[in-house]
Amino acid sequence: MWLKLRNIKKSYLNGNRRIQVLRGIDLEVNKGEKIAIVGPSGSGKTTLLNIIGTLDRPDEGEIFFEGRPIEWQNDAFLSHFRGKKLGFVFQFYHLMPELNVKENILLPGLMAGWERSKLEERVQDLLSRLSLEDKKDSRIYALSGGERQKVAIARAVFLYPELLLADEPTGNLDPESAKEVIELFLELNKTLHLSLIIVSHNMEIAKRMDKLYLLKEGFLVEYS
């Protein structure tokens, strides 16, 4: 199995009370598969996504990627894993307002030490693929919500990740922009062979995935 979660548990302290958010999550994802996770607010969807992305650590349980267990105590391993294997898209974009569109997109490659010619080739490909050519010199504040999310997606896939994790990617978008972003995710899955795990309240995007799961009361259940 390409990605496997086994008995993932997570709790948090709220004052003197410990709240069990995840009570034993099992999940298997094949390479190239599209997964949606839905559930009520506060059910732990973002917590689960952060654990899959190694941004948070489980209290119990294991995650295996390509048959190898995640080494939670090895910071060098975690950093390399996130940088080489994962891309992240968030609801609030997290773009750099002092940079223009092109600069925001190529930032991961710059930080990875890519040569200028390689940076230019990749950023031009993504600008074209996401129909952002005419916005490449624009500042972030001048973009619509849908355009900002497209920039965030381009940045997330810049380093050719194998797994894209998206947390409420259409949550701040109008219906038309949300539809465009959904189609973009599907196109990237098809053309770049990206695996997708998307947390969303948007049932339209959820139903377009290969599998749909409900997270409720700490457990994950697949919709038939």
N, C-alpha and C positions, 0 to 999 in steps of 0.2 A: 504494500500500500504506500502511495506517494506521501500522503500526510495523514497522520493518525493521532488522535487525542484519546487518552485512556484515563478514565476516572478523575477528571480534572475537578478539583474543589477549591473554592476561594471564599473567605469570609473577611469581614471588616468589623472593627470596634466602633460602636456608636455610644459614646459615653462609657458606661460600664456594661453595656449589652453588646454581645457579639452577634452579628447578622450574617447568616450563611447565604451567600449570593449564588454560588454554583455548588451543587450538591453531588456531583458525580457525572461530568459530561464526557460522553463518548462520541467521537465523530471520525469518519473516514472520508477522505477526499482524493479522487483520482486526478492525475495530471491532466490539465486542460478543462477540468470540470468547473461549472458555475454553481455556487451555493448561495442561497439567501437565508438569513436568520431574522425572524420577526418575533415580536413579543411586546408586552406592555412596557411602558416607561418604568425604569427602575428594576427591570427583570434581570439585568446583568449582561445585556447584549454587548455593550461597549467593553465591559470587563473581560468577557470572553474573547473579543476581538483583540484586545490589548495583550492577553496572554498568548494567543496564537502568534501575534507579532513580536513576542518577547519583550514588550514594553512593560509588562507586569509579570509577576511570577505566581504560580499556583501554590496553594498550601500543600496540596497533595496531587498526585497524578503525574503522568508523563506525556510528552509530545515527541513523536518520531517524524523526521523528515527524511525522505528517501531511505528509510530503514535505519537511520541513525538517530539516537536520542538527543534531544536538545540538552546541552551542557549548561545548566542554569547558573552554576558557580563560576563559569569561565567567561569573564567579560570580553576577552579578545574573541572568543568563538561567537558570542552573541552579537558583537559589533560587526564582525565579518558576515554573519548570517543575515542580519538586517540589511547590510549594504549590498550584498550580492544576490540575495534570493527574494527580497520583499520590496513591495512598493506600498505606500500608504496614501489614502485620500480621505480627508476629513470634511465634516459639514461646514466648518468655518474657514476653509481654504488654507490658512496659515501661509500666505504669500508674503514676500518682502516688499512693502510699499515703496521703499526708496529705489527699487530696481524696476526696470521695464519688463514687458512680457518675455522677451527673448532672454534677458538676463536671469529672470526667475526660472525659466525652463532649463537652462544649461547649468544652473548652480550645482546640481549633484555631480555632473561630469567635471566641473572645475574643481570641486572638493576632492574628487577621486584622482585628480592629476592627469586628466586626459590632455592630449596634444590639441592645439588650436584647430588644426584641420579636422580632426575627429569630432571635436565639439561642434564645429560649424556644420558638418555633414549631418550629425544627429539632430541638431536643433532645427535645421531646415526641413528635414524629413518630418519631424513632429509638427512644425508649424503648418506644413502642407496637409498632413494627415488629419489634423484637427481644425482645418480652415481658419487659421489664425495669422496667415501671412500679413494681412493688412493691419494687424494689431501689434506686430512685433516690437514696435518702438513706443507703444502706449504705456502709460503708467497704470498701475493696478486700479487706482481710484476712478479711472475713466472707463472701466469695463463694467458690463452688466454682470449679474450674479452667475448666469450661465457661462459667460466668457471666463470669469474668474475660475470657475470649477474646471473648465477645459484646460486652463493654464496649470492648475493644480494636478490634473490627471497627466498632462504631458510631463511635468516635473517628476511625478511618481514613477513613470515608466521609462525615464531617460536612460537608466542604467540596465535596461533589459531584465527586469525582475521576472521570476517565474510565478510568483504569487502576488496578486494585488488585493489588498485589504481596504475596504471602503466602509466608513462609518457614517451612515445617513447622508450619502453624497448628494441627494436631491432635496434635503430637508429645508434649505433656504431658497429654493428655486420656484419660479412660477411654473404652471403646468407645461407650457410649451418648452421652456428650457429644460425641465426635468425629463421630458420625452427625448430631447436631443441628447442629453447625457446618458440616458438608458441605452440609446442606440449606439452611442460611442463605446460604452462598456462592451456591448455585444460584438461590435466590430473589432475591438482590440483583442477580445478573447479569441476571435476567429483568425485574425490575421497575424497576431503576435504570439498566439498559442499560450496566452496568459490564463492561469487559473484565477478564479474570482471567489472571494468570500465577502458578501455584502450584507451589512446590517442596515435594515430599513423599515420604516413604517409604511412605505409606499408599496402597496400590494401589486401595482402594475409592474414595477421592477422585479419584485419578488417572484411573480408568476412567470417571468421570462427566463428564470434560471433553471438549471437542470434539476435541482433539488431544493425543496423549501422546508425549513425547520422552524418550529415554534419553541422558543425558550420561555418557560413558565415555571415558577416555583422552584427554580434551580435545576431543572432538568430540560434536556433537549429532545424533542419529539419530531420525527419526520412526518410531514403531511403526505398522505397517499395520493 
